[in-house]
Amino acid sequence: MNPNAIETHLIDVVALICSSFGLTAGEPSAAVPSGACLRSRVHLDGTFSGDVAIRCSPLLARRVASSMFGSVADEVSDADAQDATNELANMIAGNLKSALGETLNLSIPDVPNPGESGIYAAMGPLALVTIPIEDGSITAAVLRRQLSDF
């Protein structure tokens, strides 16, 4: 897999998904923002084994949840914001799978354990982009699964 091609597809997929929620994506960067975030990941298995992992700013997650669930952003629960983040990860992984044309099976989204805060560094991303969006940002990464822990 060509990391540059993955990054290009990742940027395009995130921008497309954001536009489906009426959000405008800004210029991507490789910087991972600090501060509070909601995280989710989808495991990939097939011709490639790894994860699509995302970090989403809380305000953006609430705005997406508001759009998904037809509620007012100020009234979105923490659980609904996490559900929206999980769905964003699922949408990004599914669209990326299609864009890459790989034979892949996708897991359901899950939330990394608190001790896995360094998932981007620990797994060595093939591609990582942070895309600013009106109410925050989404950082999305495609990670190659490390099997050396056996």
N, C-alpha and C positions, 0 to 999 in steps of 0.2 A: 504494500500500500504506500502510495506516495503521500508523505505528510503535507506537502504544499497543496495537493488536490483535496485532501481531507479538510484542511483549513479553509480553503475556498468554499467547499460545499457546506461546511459548518457555518460560515458567515452567511451564506445565501439562505440556508435553512432557518437560522434564527431570525433573520430579517423577514422572511416570508411568514413565519409563525407570528411574529410581533405584529405585522401588518394585518393579520387576520383578527387581531384584537384591537385594531385601530391605533396601534402604537407605532411610532417612528423610531427606527434604529439609527444610531449615530455611527461615527467612524470606529471600527474595531481596533483594539490594541491587545498586546500580550500581557499587560499589567493585571494582576489579580487584586481587586480592591480589598481593603481591610474593613473590619466592622462586621456588624450583625448580618447574617444571611440565612436563607433556608437552602438546604441542599437535597439533591436527589441524584440517583443514578439508575441506569438500565444496563444490565449485563448483556454482552454480545457473544454469541458462540456460533462457530461455523468456519468459513474460510479465514476468519480472523477471530481471535479471542481477546476480549477486553471490555471496556465500559464506556458509556457516554455518561459523563458526570456534569452536573450543573450546580452553580451557586446563583442564587437570585436574591436581590435586595428585598427586604420585607415589604416596603411600600409598593414595589412593582408586583410582588406576589399577591398582595391584597387587591391591587387593581385588576390583575388577571383573574383572580378568584371572583371578584365582583362581576366581571364580564361573563365568566363561565356559568356562575350560579344565579345571575340576575339579582344581585343584592347591591346595597350601598357599600362602597369601599370601607367606610368607617365602621361598618357593622360586621365585617368579615371576621370570623373566628380564626384563631391560630391554626386550628385543625383544617379549616377550609383553605387557608393560605398555603399550608403544606400540601394539601391535596392538589391545589393548582400548580405548585412547583413540581410535584410528581407527574402531573399530566404534561407540563412543559417538557420535562425530561423524556417522557414517552413519545411526545410529538416530534421532538428533535431527533431521537434515535430512529423512529420509524421513517421519517423523511430522509435522514442521512443514509439509512439502509437502502432506500430506493435510489437516491442520488448516486451512491457508490456502485450499485449493481452487484453487490456481493451476496452470496448465499449465507444469510445470518438468521439465527433465532434470537429473539429479544425476550428478556425476562420482564416481569412486571416491575415498575419502578420501586425502589426502596430507598430508605434514608440511611446513609452511612452512619455507623456508630460514632459517638462523640470522640472516641480515641483515634478515629481515622481522619482527623482534621487535615492531615497532610497528604491527602490522596493524590493530589496533582503531582507533588514532588516524589512521593513514594513509588508511584507506578510509571513515571516517566511518560508524559503526554506525547502522543504523536502529533497532536494539534491542540492548541489552547487559544481561545479568543475571549476577550471581554468586550461586550457591546453595550455602550451606554444607551439607555432608553429613557424616555421622558421622566419616569419616576424612579430611576435607579439604574441598575445594570443586570445583565446576565453574563456570567462567565460559563462557557461551555468547553469541555475538553473531551477528546477521544484518547483513551488510555489503553495501552497494551497490557494485558494481564501478565503479571509476573508469577511464574510457577516455581520459583526457587524456594518457596517456603515449605515445601514438602519434606 
